[in-house]
Amino acid sequence: MRAVFINLDRASERRLFMERQGERLGLALERVRAVEAARIDPVLAARLNGRWERPLTGGELGCFLSHHAIWREVAGSGAPVLVLEDDAVLSRRLPAALPVLSGFEAAEFLNLETFGRRRFAARVSVDLGGGVQVRRVFRDKSGSAAYLLHPAGARKLLARAERGAAPVDAFLHGLAGLHAFQAEPALAIQAHLWEARGHAAGVDGATSIQAPRSRLPLTRANWRFHARRAWTQVALLRFHAMRAARRAGYERTPMRDEDFEP
């Protein structure tokens, strides 16, 4: 299986971090050069930006385009691809789980990480054997550091991208019609979240993508952004109704810290 990690040219420490993980786990991780914000064509940026709940930062747009380039390759292939960001701390169970997960044909997108937040998902998981389970996810919120993407899922993502960009995790987890699943227990976690659990990640977990931002002012120029955000909140009512009817749960993805220790 092809396995790639996205990495900026200047982030040499993170590149080494991922390469060492690959060597330790026996995974051939292929580096894909990330898109630098400063090198994005202004015409392309203008076409993609301004169509989400707020304007995207240059870093967010660069991250989106980095993933987008991989989606194009996956869409034209005949097999799923493991997509990683360069701050993904990987479980030692990942190599054995990948063949099992890639053979689960019901999934178009299969999230491998936990972001520590609750998500709307099926109440019952599917046991694939070997200690690997998957759960249908109806609506998640965060995380784009580790996922398995099938060609059918990539084509859906590309089609949606024609209408504009969003922070890549929101884009991935908010696409209606994408057959999304979650691996359980989680097989990856971002470095800054691993550190928050009291562990040493082995790489600087700081990221500008997750940096706090001020609230978007309520001005006439921003009304479209606020309208989209309001519509997103309204759309969530459907999932709360599923939860009330016991058709969906609202829980965090389980993980086993001991699976991530060397």
N, C-alpha and C positions, 0 to 999 in steps of 0.2 A: 504494500500500500504506500502511495506517495504521502509523505508527511512534510509540511513546510512550516517555517516560522518567519514572521514579519519582523524586520529589524532595520532601523535607520543606520546609515553609514557611520554616523558619529557615535552610535551606541555600541562600542566595541566590547564593553564589559558585559552587556546583556547577550551579545552574540556568543561570547565565551561561555557564559552561564548556560545557554541553551545547548551549545555543542557538547559541553561536559555532561549535561543530563542525557543527551542522546547516546553518548558513549557508554555511560553507566547503565542505561536501560537497554542498550542494544538496538536503538532506533536510528535509522538513517534520516536525520533531520536536514532538510534542504532550506538554506537561507533564501528568503525573498526580500529584495530591497524595498524598504518602505518608502512611500511618497513623502518628500519634504514639502512642508507647507509653502515655503518660499518659491517653490518651483511649479506650483499649480497655475495653469493657464487662467488668467482672470476671467476670460469668457466662459470657460468651463465652470469655474467657481460660482459665477453669477447665475449660470443655468441650474446648478445643483442646489445652491444655498437659498435660504429664504422660504423654504417650503415645509419647514418643521415647526415645532412649538416655540422656537427662538432661533436667532441666527447662530450658525455653527462657527466655532473658532477655526483658525487655520489648522491647528493640530487635529481637531476632530474631522475636518474635511480630508486632511492627508491620511488619517487612519481609515476613513471610509473608502477612499480611492485605493488604498493598499489592499483592502479586502476585496473590493470590487474587481481588481485585476485578477485575483485568484478565482473569483466566481466565474469570470469569463473562461478561464482555462478548464475549470471543473465542468462547466456547462457543455463543453465540446468533447469531454472525455467519456469513457464508459465505465468509470468506477468512482467510488467516493474518495475524498481526500481529507486527511487530517490537517486542520488549519490551527496554528498556534500563534499567539503573540509572544514577544520575547521576555515577558515577565511571568510566564506560566510555570508554576511549580507542579511537577508531574508526579503522579502516584507510581510506585514501582509495580503496581498491578496493571498499568496501562498496556504494556506490550502484549500480555496474554489476553486482555480484554478486546483489543482492536479487531482481531479476526471474527470474534463473536458478534461484536457490534456492527461491523461492516456488512455482515450477512443478514442483518435485520432489515428486510426490504420494505417494511411499512414506513420507515423513517425517510424523510427527505432532508431533515436537519436534526442532528443528534448532539445536544449540548453535553459536554463532559465535565464542566466546572461547576463549582458552587460559588455564588457571590454572597451567600449568607442572608439572602432576602427570601421572603415567602413568595410563592408563585401559585397560580391556579393550575392544578393538574388533576389527572384522573385519580380516583381514590384507590385504584388497584393497579399494581405494577405487573409487568410481564417478566417472568423469570426466564432468562436465556441460557441458564446453566453456568457452571464455573464461578458461581458467586457474583454474576453480572445480572442486573435487572435494569429495565427501562420503564419509564412512565410517560404517558402521553401528556404533553404540556399544552394548555390552552392559552395561557398568557403569562409571560415572564417579564422581568424588568431590566436586568443588568447582566453583563458578562459577555465578552466576545473573545476571550483569551484561549479557548480550547473547544473546538467543535468538529464534528464529522459532517461533511457536506456531500450530498449525493447530486448527480447531474440534474435530476428533476427539480431539486430544491434550488440549485444555482440558477436555473432558468427562471424560476419564479422571482428570485431576488433581483435578477437583472431586469426583468420586466417592470418590477416596481420602481427600480432606480431610475427609469426613464422619466418618472414624475418628480424626481428630486431626492436629495440625500437627507440623512439624519445621523445622529451619533450611531456608530455601527451596531452597538448592542441593542439600542432601542429599535433600530431598523430590523435586525434579525428576529428579535422576540416579539415585535409588534405586527408582523406581516400576517394578515388574515389569509387562510387558505394554505399556509405552509404546514406540512405534516411534521410537527416538531415533537421531539422526545427528549428526555433527560436520562442520562446514565446514573445508576445508583448502586453503590455509593459513589460520590463524586470522584473523578479521576484526575482533577486538576484544580488549582486555586491560584489566584493572582498573588504575587509576592507581597504586596502591601496588606492583603487580607491574611496571609499566612503569618506575617509578623504580628498582626493584631491578635492572633491566637496564641502568641507567646513563643513563636519559633523564629529561628534565624533562617532567612530565605536564601542567603548566599549571593544576593544581588540587591542593589538599591531598589526598594519598592516604590519610591516616590514617582508620581506621574502627573504631568500637567493635564492629561485628559480628564482625570478625576478631581481636579482642583475645584474648590468651592467657587461659586459665581454669585454675583449680586442678582437680585430679582429684576426681571425685565420691566422697565417703567410702563405705566398705563398711559400711553400716548396714542394719538391718532395713527402715527406711523407704525405702531406695533399691534394694532388691533387684530390683524390677521393671525399673528402668532398666538395671541391670547385666545382667539376663537378656536384655533386648532387645539390648544391645550384644554379648553373647556370641553370640546367634543371628545377628546381622549378620555376625560373623566366620565362623561356620559356613557361612552362605549364600555367602560368597565362595569357598569351596572349589570350587563348581561352575565358577566362571570360571577358577580356576587349572587345573582339569581341562581346560577348553576350550583353555587356553593350552598345556598339556602335549601335547594332541592336535593342536596346530597349527591349531585351528579359530578361534583368536583371538590377537591380539597384545597386548602390554602396553607401550605406548610413549606418549610425550608428543605433544601436538598440535603440528605444526610451525607456525612463524610466520616472517614476513619483516619484520624491524625497519624496513627501508627503506620498506615500505608504509605506515608510520605517521608518517613524517616529513612535515612541511608541504611 
